[in-house]
């Protein structure tokens, strides 16, 4: 739970890479829809940052990782509106 909360707080602070690391650590302990949704959110935002910096390969990799995590979050909890919303944004960014 500590990894999950710390990763989320890092994301709120827009420290995307450390956020991703902590949220992935949380998933090694307990694979749940909540943490998959959060790591997908962090990957998506990291991809957006890379996109703004014209780092296209990094952005695409982050969007792909976001897609995988968010699809897993939706699979585990189809009613997770935040995961569905972020998945839609990610799929749009992937075109």
RAHUTA-V307852 format. One record per residue. N is the residue number from 0. RES is the residue in three letters. SS is DSSP state (2 for helix, 1 for strand, 0 for the rest). Layout:
# RAHUTA-V307852
n res ss
N RES SS
N RES SS
This chain:
# RAHUTA-V307852
n res ss
0 UNK 0
1 UNK 2
2 UNK 2
3 UNK 2
4 UNK 2
5 UNK 2
6 UNK 2
7 UNK 2
8 UNK 2
9 UNK 2
10 UNK 2
11 UNK 2
12 UNK 0
13 UNK 0
14 UNK 0
15 UNK 2
16 UNK 2
17 UNK 2
18 UNK 2
19 UNK 2
20 UNK 2
21 UNK 2
22 UNK 2
23 UNK 2
24 UNK 2
25 UNK 2
26 UNK 2
27 UNK 2
28 UNK 2
29 UNK 0
30 UNK 0
31 UNK 0
32 UNK 2
33 UNK 2
34 UNK 2
35 UNK 2
36 UNK 2
37 UNK 2
38 UNK 2
39 UNK 2
40 UNK 2
41 UNK 2
42 UNK 2
43 UNK 2
44 UNK 2
45 UNK 2
46 UNK 2
47 UNK 2
48 UNK 2
49 UNK 2
50 UNK 2
51 UNK 2
52 UNK 0
53 UNK 0
54 UNK 0
55 UNK 2
56 UNK 2
57 UNK 2
58 UNK 2
59 UNK 2
60 UNK 2
61 UNK 2
62 UNK 2
63 UNK 2
64 UNK 2
65 UNK 2
66 UNK 2
67 UNK 2
68 UNK 2
69 UNK 2
70 UNK 2
71 UNK 2
72 UNK 2
73 UNK 2
74 UNK 2
75 UNK 2
76 UNK 0
77 UNK 0
78 UNK 0
79 UNK 0
80 UNK 2
81 UNK 2
82 UNK 2
83 UNK 2
84 UNK 2
85 UNK 2
86 UNK 2
87 UNK 2
88 UNK 2
89 UNK 2
90 UNK 2
91 UNK 2
92 UNK 2
93 UNK 2
94 UNK 0
